[in-house]
Amino acid sequence: MVLAFTLRTLSSRDFKVYSFINKKPILFCLSIALLLFYHIPLFLCLNQNKKLFLLNTFHLNSTMSAFGKFVVVMAVVMLAISLDKASAGDPDMLQDVCVADLTNSLTVNGYLCKKNFSEIDFSSMAIAKAGATNNTFGSLVTGANVMKVPGLNTLGVSMARIDYAPGGINPPHTHPRATEMIFVLEGELDVGFITTSNVLITKHIVKGEVFAFPRGLVHFQQNNGDVPAAVVAGFNSQLPGTQSIATTLFASSPTVPDSVLTKTFQVGTKEIQKIKSRLAPKK
């Protein structure tokens, strides 16, 4: 869909601005000032979450001065820019590649580009083998993100492998920077996510099936079968981040005060301390 600002000639009493949404950034905004004075249709591209957007009718006096017309035009331009920024995702790349310099202590929103790179920076065997699941939760997440594949820097994509022992669980957690989609390699899983309206969306998935978890929503996967299971996960972020609900609340450093947790979960201090002791990092 293309966003089109359709402007009738300035000699008319008014004009209407209709915009249809495009997922590309704003183009030609600054040219509107010049084109307007020639009374020809103008076309801009605007990102507005793929929704129809209608501006109110503007009333322009045919005798408006050139400066007045310019002010109106610039107001429309600034509105378009502000709408685009409000709905924008990760910025577009400014070069073909920007291989992460993981040795540099200076970071921006991502990593600095290193000068010299090779095919090795775009390849990894990080998720080729099953991970060890002999831990508290009976699961292990192995990432193939920018930390393992430096060439992913600025590309907005990464993967992970998750292995589950029988009865294992990838406990409730969120990815603040990415939507996740999993593909079942082996076994079967019970998976689900919870919406912000506290609605549980859950499904039993089998080998060969995919399932998506929306960005930022609490979700989980559990292997209730008698055999191991494994999935490959894809993310629309080079480093999606993971925040486990249980460990965030009960194993943070410094710890969340017991008074906060007892009030939140409506239990006593002993129960809170018991959970903290079980989730505390192994020394």
Secondary structure, 3 states (H helix, E strand, C coil): CCCCCCCCCCCCCEECCEECCCCCCCECHHHHHHHHCCCCCCCCECCCCCCCEECCCEECCCCCCHHHHHHHHHHHHHHHHHHHHHCCCCCCCCCCCCCECCCCCCECCCECECCCCCHHHHCCCCCCCCCCCCCCCCEEEEEECCCCCHHHCCCCCEEEEEEECCCCEEEEEECCCCCEEEEEEECCEEEEEECCCCCEEEEEECCCCEEEECCCCEEEEECCCCCCEEEEEEECCCCCCCEEHHHHHHCCCCCCCHHHHHHHHCCCHHHHHHHHHHHCCCC
